[in-house]
Amino acid sequence: MRITALVSLVTIFGLIFMVCPSICAEDEEGGIAATGEFEILTGSYVSLAMDDLRAQDDRVQKADQYLSSLSFQPAREETADNFFGIEQTYSGQPEGVDAEQTYELYLQEYSNPDSEMTAALGRIVLRDASGTYTNTYTFILEAPKSDVSSIQEYYVGGSPGALDVVEANSWWTCILGQLSEIGDECGSSFNNCSRENTSIVGYIGCIAANCGPALSNASICCNCGCERWCRWAYGCCRM
């Protein structure tokens, strides 16, 4: 089961604005109208997707091995504290040509009862419908159980056969940098949700419940990285 919401956006000068479809049709400054569908994925869907990635994807395998070396194990119970995922599609006509892109985010909590820290493994994929362009990002989030908002990020970098887990200020830092664009009500949830959760996945899921597509839009913008093939829909943000 998926929860679906339709959203419409327009990208102007690299910024993303929520607008109604009637004023998305055309912009004299060259903005491109983009219609999107936002879906919150169920825990069972994300659980199966992460299991498949652990079995097939070398970067997810590297992240899983890194967490295992710290005695963290993937959470299995299908709850909101353990699994979170979103999928968002956009369609539009950059340069007058029909285009569609899909963004997917999967998060799974990892636990270690003997540690004061909690962790999560994440996977982001941004692709166009033709299969010509794809961005993937595999990452780890760690935070104290006493304050899950104090997130430290790591990503899996390097070439196949020489992968490494590297400390980063990337995806999550970029999202925090978009708070002024996300809005006051959504932005306040970053603090409010941390008081209610002891898992990173639960914390980010709480924020998403308050922010909806706004958080997803910021996440996609960060993952696009201002590349020409995707910035028409998502805007320009750099991790």
C-alpha positions, 0 to 999 in steps of 0.5 A: 500500500502507498499513500499518494498526493498530487503536487504541482511545482514550478522551478524558477531561477533554481528555486522550487515553489508550491503553486496551483496548476493554473499558474504553472502553465507558463512563466515569462522568465523561462520557468518550466511547469512540472507536475509531480506525484508524491508517495509515502511507501509502507514499511513492508515495501521499504524492508523488501527493497533494502533486503534486495539492495543488501543482496545485490548492491556493493555500496549498500553491502559496504555500508551494512558491513561498516555498521555490522563492524560496530555491532549494529544490526538492521531492525526487522520489525515493520514499524515507523521507527524502523522503515521510511520511504518516499517516491516522487515522480515529475513530468514536464517539458524542458526544451519543449520535450516531454520528460519524466523523472523518479526519485526514491528514498529508502531508510532503515534503522540499525540498532545496537542495544549496548550503544548510546548511539543509533544509526540508519542506512539510506539509499537515494536514487534519482533517474530519468524515464529513458534510463540515460541519467541516474544519480545514486547515493548510499549513506549512513546516519548516526546520532545519540539516542538521547538527541536524534537530531544531532545527526552525523552523516557518512557516505559510501564512496570510491570505485567498485572494489575500492569502496570506503565509508567517508564522513560527510556533510552532504545530504542531511546538511543540504536539507538543513540548509533548505529550511528557509525555503521549506517554511516555518511550520515544516522547519519547526518540526525539526526540533519538535520531532526530536523530542518524540523519537529515539530512532533516526528513521522515526525522527525523519518520518515525523518530519516528513509527516509534518512537511509532506512534499516540501521535505521531499523537494528539498531532498531531491534538490540536494541529490540533483546537485544542479545537474542540467538533466534534473535541475529543471524539475528540482532546482539547484542545491549542492550537497 
